[in-house]
Every structure is written in C-alpha cells, then in structure tokens.
C-alpha cells in the first residue's frame, strides 16, 4: 500500500473520529434527570459503623446493615435493615445496647427513633426493656416510649404502657404500670 492510498483512508477516519470526540457532551442536568429520582437517598451506606465522641471519648456507637441519608425535605438517616447502638459509660466500656429492625436519626437534632422488635439491654444489671418503639432524645439524654413496655431482669418482670429511662438503662419509670412479677422469693 503506497503512501497516497494510506492518506486517502486516513483522512475519512480522522474526520469520523473528530466527529465522535466533538459530539460528546456531558450535560450534568441531563445526566441527573436520567440517573436519579427525587425520592432516592442522597447517600447509601452498607455495613455502616459510626462512633460519636465527645471530647475524645466514645459516647455512642452505631452499626447498621444499610443506611440511607436524605438531605431534603428533612435531614434524616434511615436504617431499614436493622440497627444496633452501643451506649458507652464514663469509663469507656459499653453500658447498654439498643437493637431494632428499623431506625431513624434526625440529622438536625441527633434524636433517634427505633421501631420493630426494640430491645434496650443494660449489660451490667442483665435487664432488658422491650417495646415496639423507643425514642432517644439527645438533649435530655433520655429514652422513652408511649407504647407497651416489658422489662425483664433476673428476678422480676415488669410491664406497662409508656416508660422513661436513661441511655444507660440504670433506672426506669413507667407511666402506667400493669404488672409486676417476681421470679425469685
């Protein structure tokens, strides 16, 4: 193949390639319309593990299988596939553990709402609070519910409607107690 024939084939190929390069356009608004939906989360995390600290000391540790964060209309993180929260004591050890199948953290206030098979366990006193919904109010450092509650410990079972406690679950108050069963004499 001689030099002139090569140039004859090369010129159309070059023109075709230049057409491809200059016809490409990355309009981000068009890409966003195609690839996102307004109800989709802004962030999605799998196997999430977050530690919240205060003055260098761990206060709360959160584990979740899937976490979805939404910025609008309200800053919120949703845990649809289970949630585990460790509350630390002043000495740096885990004092209580909160588990549920669903959870939600308000990004503005830091308040946590958990639902479905909720358990709050005090590891030292071996007692468990069970309910279908619990609210953790960060400013007041309190955990409460207005739903049915059962507290189990090695020596008794308490039940009622509505309860208040601290994240350490070292004390509890019932709003409407319904039963107190002693397991040991």
N, CA, C and O of each residue as an XYZ file, in Angstrom:
740
protein
N       0.854     -1.165      0.000
C       0.000      0.000      0.000
C       0.903      1.232      0.000
O       1.779      1.379      0.852
N       0.681      2.076     -0.934
C       1.559      3.234     -1.022
C       1.082      4.365     -0.123
O       0.010      4.289      0.476
N       1.865      5.377     -0.040
C       1.653      6.493      0.868
C       0.391      7.271      0.523
O      -0.293      7.736      1.435
N       0.055      7.433     -0.747
C      -1.126      8.195     -1.161
C      -2.397      7.431     -0.769
O      -3.347      8.042     -0.280
N      -2.434      6.128     -0.972
C      -3.601      5.327     -0.615
C      -3.824      5.359      0.902
O      -4.962      5.445      1.364
N      -2.755      5.291      1.657
C      -2.846      5.347      3.109
C      -3.475      6.657      3.572
O      -4.323      6.660      4.464
N      -3.058      7.778      2.961
C      -3.602      9.088      3.322
C      -5.066      9.201      2.935
O      -5.839      9.861      3.630
N      -5.457      8.571      1.842
C      -6.857      8.619      1.413
C      -7.742      7.926      2.453
O      -8.839      8.404      2.742
N      -7.289      6.829      3.007
C      -8.058      6.127      4.039
C      -7.963      6.825      5.396
O      -8.912      6.795      6.179
N      -6.836      7.443      5.667
C      -6.605      8.078      6.952
C      -7.450      9.333      7.142
O      -7.913      9.586      8.255
N      -7.666     10.120      6.106
C      -8.421     11.367      6.203
C      -9.868     11.107      6.628
O     -10.317     11.771      7.562
N     -10.642     10.187      6.014
C     -12.015      9.947      6.489
C     -12.063      9.395      7.919
O     -12.964      9.725      8.690
N     -11.092      8.559      8.257
C     -11.066      8.016      9.622
C     -10.840      9.145     10.623
O     -11.495      9.176     11.665
N      -9.937     10.065     10.334
C      -9.671     11.195     11.223
C     -10.903     12.091     11.358
O     -11.221     12.556     12.453
N     -11.587     12.327     10.250
C     -12.791     13.164     10.283
C     -13.868     12.482     11.131
O     -14.545     13.136     11.923
N     -14.022     11.171     10.962
C     -15.013     10.416     11.734
C     -14.676     10.469     13.231
O     -15.568     10.677     14.053
N     -13.418     10.287     13.588
C     -13.012     10.313     14.992
C     -13.203     11.708     15.606
O     -13.636     11.821     16.752
N     -12.887     12.756     14.860
C     -13.093     14.117     15.357
C     -14.584     14.371     15.579
O     -14.958     15.051     16.534
N     -15.422     13.842     14.722
C     -16.864     13.996     14.878
C     -17.352     13.339     16.158
O     -18.211     13.880     16.855
N     -16.796     12.164     16.467
C     -17.182     11.473     17.703
C     -16.744     12.278     18.913
O     -17.538     12.475     19.834
N     -15.500     12.750     18.939
C     -14.988     13.481     20.100
C     -15.723     14.794     20.335
O     -16.008     15.146     21.480
N     -16.027     15.508     19.286
C     -16.664     16.809     19.456
C     -18.180     16.718     19.618
O     -18.816     17.699     20.002
N     -18.766     15.564     19.333
C     -20.208     15.438     19.501
C     -20.577     15.017     20.921
O     -21.737     15.133     21.314
N     -19.617     14.534     21.687
C     -19.887     14.124     23.057
C     -20.124     15.354     23.930
O     -19.422     16.361     23.831
N     -21.137     15.235     24.786
C     -21.486     16.349     25.653
C     -21.881     15.784     27.009
O     -22.662     14.835     27.075
N     -21.366     16.340     28.075
C     -21.700     15.917     29.425
C     -22.524     16.996     30.097
O     -22.007     17.772     30.901
N     -23.779     17.045     29.778
C     -24.690     17.984     30.418
C     -25.133     17.351     31.735
O     -25.935     16.416     31.721
N     -24.630     17.838     32.874
C     -24.901     17.226     34.169
C     -26.374     17.241     34.542
O     -26.843     16.330     35.224
N     -27.106     18.246     34.114
C     -28.540     18.278     34.401
C     -29.255     17.134     33.693
O     -30.142     16.509     34.275
N     -28.881     16.848     32.443
C     -29.490     15.732     31.710
C     -29.111     14.397     32.347
O     -29.950     13.506     32.476
N     -27.856     14.264     32.742
C     -27.406     13.029     33.379
C     -28.150     12.822     34.689
O     -28.564     11.703     34.989
N     -28.327     13.879     35.473
C     -29.020     13.779     36.751
C     -30.477     13.365     36.564
O     -31.004     12.567     37.339
N     -31.129     13.912     35.529
C     -32.520     13.555     35.257
C     -32.643     12.083     34.886
O     -33.628     11.431     35.233
N     -31.665     11.569     34.195
C     -31.712     10.180     33.742
C     -31.375      9.217     34.867
O     -31.996      8.160     34.974
N     -30.407      9.556     35.707
C     -29.886      8.599     36.682
C     -30.442      8.728     38.092
O     -30.163      7.861     38.921
N     -31.211      9.757     38.407
C     -31.700      9.885     39.777
C     -33.193     10.159     39.801
O     -33.792     10.662     38.852
N     -33.748      9.799     40.934
C     -35.174     10.008     41.194
C     -35.277     10.913     42.417
O     -34.466     10.779     43.334
N     -36.232     11.820     42.465
C     -36.295     12.763     43.598
C     -36.476     12.082     44.958
O     -36.121     12.670     45.979
N     -37.015     10.868     45.000
C     -37.217     10.181     46.271
C     -36.054      9.274     46.662
O     -36.098      8.641     47.717
N     -35.015      9.199     45.829
C     -33.849      8.381     46.146
C     -33.024      9.055     47.240
O     -33.009     10.281     47.344
N     -32.330      8.243     48.065
C     -31.478      8.839     49.100
C     -30.282      9.558     48.485
O     -29.827      9.225     47.391
N     -29.785     10.553     49.220
C     -28.599     11.280     48.784
C     -27.340     10.441     48.995
O     -26.378     10.551     48.235
N     -27.353      9.603     50.031
C     -26.234      8.712     50.322
C     -26.786      7.366     50.761
O     -27.818      7.297     51.427
N     -26.097      6.303     50.387
C     -26.428      4.966     50.853
C     -25.146      4.317     51.344
O     -24.123      4.348     50.661
N     -25.207      3.728     52.537
C     -24.042      3.061     53.117
C     -24.411      1.625     53.442
O     -25.510      1.347     53.921
N     -23.484      0.719     53.176
C     -23.669     -0.677     53.559
C     -22.659     -1.009     54.648
O     -21.525     -0.531     54.629
N     -23.085     -1.831     55.595
C     -22.243     -2.240     56.723
C     -21.658     -1.009     57.429
O     -20.448     -0.900     57.627
N     -22.541     -0.105     57.797
C     -22.136      1.157     58.424
C     -21.700      0.940     59.873
O     -22.304      0.154     60.604
N     -20.659      1.638     60.268
C     -20.165      1.620     61.643
C     -19.687      3.036     61.955
O     -18.707      3.504     61.376
N     -20.379      3.720     62.873
C     -20.065      5.109     63.211
C     -19.927      5.223     64.723
O     -20.708      4.640     65.475
N     -18.924      5.981     65.159
C     -18.733      6.249     66.585
C     -18.858      7.751     66.803
O     -18.139      8.534     66.183
N     -19.773      8.154     67.686
C     -19.924      9.557     68.063
C     -19.151      9.781     69.353
O     -19.308      9.039     70.323
N     -18.316     10.811     69.352
C     -17.490     11.095     70.513
C     -17.801     12.478     71.072
O     -18.377     13.331     70.396
N     -17.404     12.672     72.320
C     -17.482     13.977     72.969
C     -16.183     14.159     73.732
O     -15.874     13.378     74.633
N     -15.431     15.172     73.381
C     -14.129     15.462     73.996
C     -13.184     14.263     73.885
O     -12.390     14.017     74.793
N     -13.262     13.525     72.794
C     -12.371     12.403     72.554
C     -12.820     11.092     73.167
O     -12.133     10.083     73.011
N     -13.956     11.073     73.866
C     -14.464      9.855     74.487
C     -15.685      9.355     73.721
O     -16.572     10.134     73.370
N     -15.721      8.056     73.467
C     -16.847      7.465     72.755
C     -18.112      7.594     73.595
O     -18.108      7.281     74.786
N     -19.179      8.049     72.978
C     -20.467      8.171     73.651
C     -21.462      7.154     73.097
O     -22.141      6.449     73.843
N     -21.526      7.100     71.755
C     -22.482      6.233     71.068
C     -21.766      5.589     69.887
O     -20.983      6.235     69.191
N     -22.044      4.315     69.673
C     -21.508      3.583     68.531
C     -22.697      2.968     67.792
O     -23.537      2.310     68.406
N     -22.770      3.181     66.475
C     -23.917      2.717     65.691
C     -23.446      1.740     64.620
O     -22.477      1.995     63.905
N     -24.154      0.613     64.528
C     -23.927     -0.385     63.492
C     -25.219     -0.538     62.700
O     -26.301     -0.594     63.284
N     -25.116     -0.605     61.376
C     -26.301     -0.818     60.535
C     -25.897     -1.553     59.267
O     -24.808     -1.345     58.732
N     -26.783     -2.408     58.798
C     -26.525     -3.119     57.551
C     -26.643     -2.175     56.372
O     -25.755     -2.129     55.521
N     -27.729     -1.423     56.314
C     -27.943     -0.443     55.243
C     -28.433      0.857     55.866
O     -29.374      0.862     56.660
N     -27.786      1.959     55.498
C     -28.187      3.287     55.973
C     -28.427      4.179     54.762
O     -27.596      4.257     53.857
N     -29.566      4.843     54.759
C     -29.902      5.780     53.679
C     -30.050      7.167     54.284
O     -30.807      7.360     55.235
N     -29.317      8.138     53.725
C     -29.355      9.507     54.224
C     -30.058     10.401     53.212
O     -29.752     10.373     52.020
N     -31.002     11.192     53.703
C     -31.754     12.140     52.889
C     -31.478     13.544     53.413
O     -31.514     13.771     54.622
N     -31.204     14.486     52.517
C     -30.958     15.873     52.924
C     -32.236     16.693     52.891
O     -32.409     17.608     53.696
N     -33.135     16.372     51.966
C     -34.381     17.120     51.815
C     -35.536     16.145     51.716
O     -35.343     15.049     51.189
N     -36.686     16.469     52.175
C     -37.119     17.730     52.770
C     -36.614     17.898     54.203
O     -36.644     19.004     54.743
N     -36.148     16.801     54.827
C     -35.635     16.884     56.191
C     -34.354     16.059     56.251
O     -34.280     14.986     55.651
N     -33.353     16.547     56.965
C     -32.086     15.840     57.123
C     -32.311     14.639     58.037
O     -32.481     14.794     59.247
N     -32.311     13.433     57.447
C     -32.604     12.233     58.215
C     -31.810     11.051     57.645
O     -31.567     10.969     56.441
N     -31.415     10.147     58.533
C     -30.779      8.897     58.128
C     -31.689      7.767     58.565
O     -32.120      7.718     59.717
N     -31.984      6.856     57.640
C     -32.916      5.757     57.889
C     -32.167      4.434     57.813
O     -31.374      4.201     56.901
N     -32.433      3.575     58.787
C     -31.854      2.236     58.848
C     -32.998      1.243     58.692
O     -33.746      1.005     59.640
N     -33.139      0.666     57.509
C     -34.283     -0.192     57.221
C     -34.018     -1.664     57.524
O     -34.960     -2.448     57.643
N     -32.785     -2.037     57.645
C     -32.453     -3.456     57.757
C     -31.752     -3.767     59.074
O     -30.803     -4.551     59.103
N     -32.205     -3.171     60.136
C     -31.642     -3.439     61.452
C     -30.665     -2.380     61.901
O     -30.008     -1.725     61.092
N     -30.586     -2.226     63.207
C     -29.761     -1.193     63.823
C     -29.316     -1.680     65.190
O     -30.081     -2.302     65.927
N     -28.060     -1.383     65.517
C     -27.532     -1.679     66.849
C     -26.803     -0.431     67.322
O     -25.976      0.128     66.602
N     -27.120      0.005     68.551
C     -26.490      1.192     69.132
C     -25.881      0.802     70.472
O     -26.574      0.288     71.350
N     -24.587      1.048     70.625
C     -23.908      0.860     71.907
C     -23.808      2.209     72.596
O     -23.332      3.179     72.007
N     -24.261      2.273     73.854
C     -24.116      3.475     74.671
C     -22.966      3.224     75.647
O     -22.977      2.248     76.396
N     -21.977      4.115     75.628
C     -20.791      3.933     76.460
C     -20.933      4.602     77.812
O     -21.570      5.646     77.948
N     -20.320      3.969     78.818
C     -20.260      4.543     80.158
C     -19.067      5.489     80.227
O     -18.264      5.556     79.296
N     -18.953      6.220     81.336
C     -17.855      7.179     81.507
C     -16.479      6.505     81.514
O     -15.482      7.130     81.155
N     -16.423      5.234     81.922
C     -15.127      4.543     81.967
C     -14.713      3.962     80.608
O     -13.669      3.318     80.506
N     -15.529      4.186     79.563
C     -15.177      3.742     78.213
C     -15.676      2.363     77.836
O     -15.386      1.886     76.739
N     -16.417      1.711     78.713
C     -16.982      0.401     78.387
C     -18.428      0.555     77.939
O     -19.081      1.551     78.250
N     -18.917     -0.432     77.212
C     -20.306     -0.409     76.754
C     -21.205     -0.699     77.951
O     -21.061     -1.733     78.603
N     -22.126      0.208     78.238
C     -23.035      0.052     79.367
C     -24.367     -0.536     78.968
O     -24.952     -1.333     79.701
N     -24.850     -0.136     77.792
C     -26.140     -0.640     77.327
C     -26.123     -0.745     75.810
O     -25.353     -0.073     75.123
N     -27.002     -1.612     75.308
C     -27.081     -1.873     73.872
C     -28.541     -1.776     73.449
O     -29.420     -2.372     74.071
N     -28.786     -1.021     72.387
C     -30.121     -0.853     71.824
C     -30.145     -1.532     70.457
O     -29.277     -1.272     69.624
N     -31.130     -2.399     70.218
C     -31.278     -3.048     68.914
C     -32.709     -2.905     68.423
O     -33.645     -2.819     69.217
N     -32.867     -2.880     67.103
C     -34.197     -2.838     66.495
C     -34.068     -3.222     65.032
O     -32.964     -3.326     64.498
N     -35.204     -3.428     64.396
C     -35.206     -3.768     62.977
C     -35.279     -2.527     62.089
O     -34.964     -2.597     60.901
N     -35.696     -1.382     62.662
C     -35.802     -0.137     61.903
C     -35.345      1.008     62.797
O     -35.628      1.015     63.995
N     -34.645      1.967     62.221
C     -34.217      3.122     62.987
C     -34.148      4.362     62.130
O     -34.098      4.290     60.902
N     -34.146      5.499     62.795
C     -34.102      6.781     62.093
C     -33.399      7.794     62.991
O     -33.711      7.911     64.176
N     -32.438      8.532     62.406
C     -31.745      9.587     63.148
C     -32.050     10.919     62.487
O     -31.850     11.083     61.283
N     -32.530     11.860     63.267
C     -32.763     13.216     62.790
C     -31.416     13.921     62.751
O     -30.782     14.099     63.791
N     -30.972     14.324     61.567
C     -29.669     14.957     61.406
C     -29.547     16.293     62.100
O     -28.446     16.674     62.497
N     -30.635     17.013     62.260
C     -30.599     18.322     62.893
C     -30.482     18.248     64.406
O     -29.728     19.012     65.008
N     -31.216     17.340     65.021
C     -31.247     17.263     66.479
C     -30.395     16.126     67.039
O     -29.968     16.186     68.192
N     -30.143     15.095     66.239
C     -29.421     13.921     66.727
C     -30.327     12.935     67.448
O     -29.850     11.929     67.972
N     -31.632     13.209     67.484
C     -32.571     12.305     68.133
C     -32.732     11.032     67.310
O     -32.690     11.069     66.080
N     -32.917      9.903     68.000
C     -33.043      8.599     67.352
C     -34.423      8.026     67.657
O     -34.883      8.061     68.798
N     -35.077      7.498     66.622
C     -36.329      6.761     66.778
C     -36.085      5.351     66.272
O     -35.588      5.164     65.162
N     -36.435      4.347     67.088
C     -36.296      2.953     66.668
C     -37.648      2.269     66.775
O     -38.436      2.556     67.677
N     -37.906      1.355     65.837
C     -39.183      0.651     65.791
C     -38.963     -0.814     65.460
O     -37.938     -1.189     64.888
N     -39.928     -1.631     65.822
C     -39.991     -3.037     65.442
C     -38.959     -3.879     66.195
O     -37.761     -3.812     65.920
N     -39.444     -4.661     67.139
C     -38.606     -5.581     67.932
C     -37.486     -4.839     68.657
O     -36.320     -5.224     68.572
N     -37.843     -3.793     69.357
C     -36.868     -2.941     70.041
C     -36.471     -3.571     71.372
O     -37.316     -4.019     72.147
N     -35.154     -3.592     71.615
C     -34.630     -4.070     72.897
C     -33.535     -3.120     73.363
O     -32.645     -2.758     72.594
N     -33.609     -2.720     74.626
C     -32.575     -1.928     75.276
C     -32.054     -2.770     76.434
O     -32.802     -3.082     77.360
N     -30.778     -3.139     76.388
C     -30.203     -4.048     77.381
C     -29.145     -3.345     78.218
O     -28.230     -2.727     77.675
N     -29.267     -3.436     79.539
C     -28.220     -2.991     80.453
C     -27.355     -4.219     80.707
O     -27.810     -5.194     81.304
N     -26.110     -4.168     80.254
C     -25.241     -5.342     80.309
C     -24.818     -5.695     81.728
O     -24.715     -6.876     82.060
N     -24.574     -4.708     82.562
C     -24.115     -4.960     83.927
C     -25.234     -5.536     84.800
O     -25.007     -6.490     85.544
N     -26.434     -4.967     84.715
C     -27.549     -5.414     85.556
C     -28.355     -6.550     84.917
O     -29.290     -7.068     85.528
N     -28.001     -6.930     83.708
C     -28.654     -8.027     82.989
C     -30.170     -7.838     82.898
O     -30.936     -8.771     83.141
N     -30.589     -6.636     82.550
C     -32.014     -6.389     82.371
C     -32.268     -5.862     80.970
O     -31.410     -5.225     80.359
N     -33.466     -6.141     80.477
C     -33.827     -5.797     79.102
C     -35.177     -5.108     79.081
O     -36.126     -5.556     79.725
N     -35.256     -4.021     78.338
C     -36.510     -3.319     78.084
C     -36.931     -3.665     76.659
O     -36.136     -3.528     75.729
N     -38.168     -4.111     76.480
C     -38.678     -4.475     75.158
C     -39.911     -3.642     74.846
O     -40.781     -3.459     75.697
N     -39.977     -3.139     73.616
C     -41.111     -2.338     73.165
C     -41.143     -2.371     71.646
O     -40.245     -2.925     71.011
N     -42.161     -1.787     71.076
C     -42.243     -1.699     69.617
C     -41.705     -0.370     69.096
O     -41.439     -0.234     67.901
N     -41.542      0.609     69.981
C     -40.953      1.896     69.570
C     -40.278      2.539     70.777
O     -40.799      2.506     71.892
N     -39.107      3.126     70.530
C     -38.398      3.896     71.552
C     -37.861      5.166     70.905
O     -37.512      5.184     69.724
N     -37.804      6.223     71.704
C     -37.269      7.500     71.242
C     -36.086      7.861     72.122
O     -36.182      7.813     73.348
N     -34.968      8.222     71.502
C     -33.801      8.711     72.236
C     -33.714     10.202     71.993
O     -33.523     10.646     70.861
N     -33.854     10.971     73.051
C     -33.795     12.429     72.978
C     -32.400     12.845     73.412
O     -32.056     12.751     74.591
N     -31.599     13.302     72.463
C     -30.188     13.589     72.723
C     -29.982     14.702     73.743
O     -29.153     14.559     74.642
N     -30.717     15.808     73.627
C     -30.527     16.940     74.547
C     -30.845     16.562     75.985
O     -30.096     16.913     76.896
N     -31.934     15.859     76.197
C     -32.316     15.457     77.547
C     -31.647     14.185     77.994
O     -31.811     13.767     79.140
N     -30.873     13.543     77.086
C     -30.193     12.289     77.371
C     -31.162     11.278     77.979
O     -30.898     10.680     79.022
N     -32.310     11.104     77.281
C     -33.332     10.197     77.805
C     -33.868      9.297     76.698
O     -33.823      9.635     75.515
N     -34.374      8.143     77.118
C     -35.009      7.177     76.229
C     -36.426      6.990     76.755
O     -36.624      6.784     77.953
N     -37.414      7.063     75.862
C     -38.791      6.944     76.327
C     -39.684      6.344     75.247
O     -39.307      6.265     74.078
N     -40.873      5.923     75.664
C     -41.883      5.411     74.746
C     -43.261      5.659     75.339
O     -43.408      5.849     76.546
N     -44.258      5.654     74.481
C     -45.646      5.743     74.938
C     -46.392      4.452     74.603
O     -47.616      4.386     74.717
N     -45.651      3.437     74.193
C     -46.217      2.139     73.811
C     -46.078      1.124     74.954
O     -45.529      1.436     76.011
N     -46.586     -0.099     74.724
C     -46.438     -1.181     75.692
C     -44.962     -1.477     75.927
O     -44.159     -1.463     74.993
N     -44.611     -1.747     77.187
C     -43.225     -1.989     77.575
C     -43.165     -3.195     78.498
O     -44.030     -3.382     79.353
N     -42.127     -4.014     78.312
C     -41.833     -5.112     79.229
C     -40.369     -4.994     79.620
O     -39.495     -4.876     78.761
N     -40.104     -5.027     80.928
C     -38.735     -5.017     81.434
C     -38.497     -6.354     82.111
O     -39.235     -6.756     83.010
N     -37.447     -7.039     81.658
C     -37.081     -8.340     82.207
C     -35.727     -8.223     82.895
O     -34.777     -7.668     82.343
N     -35.659     -8.753     84.104
C     -34.399     -8.826     84.832
C     -34.310    -10.232     85.414
O     -35.281    -10.985     85.325
N     -33.176    -10.613     86.008
C     -33.063    -11.967     86.543
C     -34.080    -12.301     87.628
O     -34.402    -13.474     87.821
N     -34.596    -11.297     88.344
C     -35.501    -11.597     89.451
C     -36.942    -11.122     89.267
O     -37.790    -11.430     90.104
N     -37.248    -10.373     88.184
C     -38.640     -9.949     88.008
C     -38.930     -9.527     86.577
O     -38.030     -9.263     85.780
N     -40.228     -9.473     86.283
C     -40.730     -8.977     85.002
C     -41.717     -7.860     85.303
O     -42.652     -8.047     86.082
N     -41.513     -6.699     84.689
C     -42.402     -5.556     84.850
C     -43.035     -5.255     83.499
O     -42.386     -5.396     82.463
N     -44.293     -4.842     83.507
C     -44.930     -4.442     82.247
C     -45.780     -3.209     82.489
O     -46.194     -2.915     83.611
N     -46.025     -2.498     81.398
C     -46.825     -1.295     81.491
C     -46.949     -0.624     80.146
O     -46.514     -1.148     79.121
N     -47.553      0.547     80.171
C     -47.707      1.349     78.966
C     -46.936      2.637     79.194
O     -47.222      3.386     80.127
N     -45.960      2.888     78.338
C     -45.137      4.087     78.438
C     -44.080      3.953     79.505
O     -44.347      3.467     80.604
N     -42.865      4.389     79.173
C     -41.767      4.326     80.135
C     -40.718      5.361     79.763
O     -40.651      5.840     78.631
N     -39.899      5.690     80.762
C     -38.789      6.622     80.589
C     -37.568      6.015     81.258
O     -37.671      5.406     82.322
N     -36.402      6.187     80.623
C     -35.143      5.752     81.221
C     -34.005      6.586     80.631
O     -34.230      7.463     79.797
N     -32.812      6.303     81.067
C     -31.617      6.930     80.504
C     -31.020      5.974     79.479
O     -31.394      4.802     79.462
N     -30.109      6.429     78.625
C     -29.465      5.502     77.688
C     -28.720      4.367     78.394
O     -28.571      3.283     77.829
N     -28.253      4.604     79.619
C     -27.567      3.549     80.378
C     -28.556      2.502     80.886
O     -28.147      1.404     81.266
N     -29.838      2.821     80.899
C     -30.902      1.951     81.387
C     -30.587      1.475     82.811
O     -30.746      0.300     83.142
N     -30.138      2.421     83.639
C     -29.834      2.104     85.028
C     -31.037      2.314     85.938
O     -31.051      1.831     87.071
N     -32.031      3.022     85.457
C     -33.272      3.241     86.183
C     -34.398      3.358     85.158
O     -34.143      3.630     83.985
N     -35.626      3.155     85.588
C     -36.757      3.271     84.661
C     -37.999      3.707     85.417
O     -38.177      3.383     86.591
N     -38.851      4.445     84.729
C     -40.132      4.864     85.289
C     -41.229      4.477     84.309
O     -41.113      4.726     83.108
N     -42.293      3.870     84.820
C     -43.451      3.542     83.996
C     -44.477      4.655     84.111
O     -44.646      5.242     85.180
N     -45.159      4.946     83.015
C     -46.256      5.908     83.062
C     -47.532      5.227     83.553
O     -48.274      5.802     84.350
N     -47.790      4.018     83.087
C     -48.966      3.239     83.506
C     -48.536      1.795     83.736
O     -48.656      0.975     82.825
N     -48.041      1.459     84.923
C     -47.640      0.069     85.184
C     -48.865     -0.851     85.198
O     -49.933     -0.466     85.674
N     -48.702     -2.060     84.675
C     -49.813     -3.005     84.641
C     -49.520     -4.291     85.391
O     -50.454     -4.937     85.866
N     -48.260     -4.691     85.518
C     -47.945     -5.935     86.221
C     -46.523     -5.913     86.740
O     -45.639     -5.274     86.168
N     -46.321     -6.629     87.842
C     -45.003     -6.822     88.433
C     -44.950     -8.262     88.908
O     -45.686     -8.653     89.813
N     -44.080     -9.046     88.297
C     -43.989    -10.481     88.602
C     -42.589    -10.768     89.159
O     -41.581    -10.489     88.509
N     -42.544    -11.329     90.368
C     -41.266    -11.706     90.968
C     -40.954    -13.138     90.596
O     -41.791    -14.027     90.754
N     -39.739    -13.362     90.096
C     -39.337    -14.696     89.672
C     -38.633    -15.461     90.778
O     -38.568    -16.690     90.735
N     -38.098    -14.745     91.778
C     -37.398    -15.385     92.904
C     -38.017    -14.878     94.205
O     -38.476    -13.739     94.283
N     -38.025    -15.735     95.222
C     -38.547    -15.326     96.534
C     -37.542    -14.536     97.310
O     -37.821    -14.115     98.433
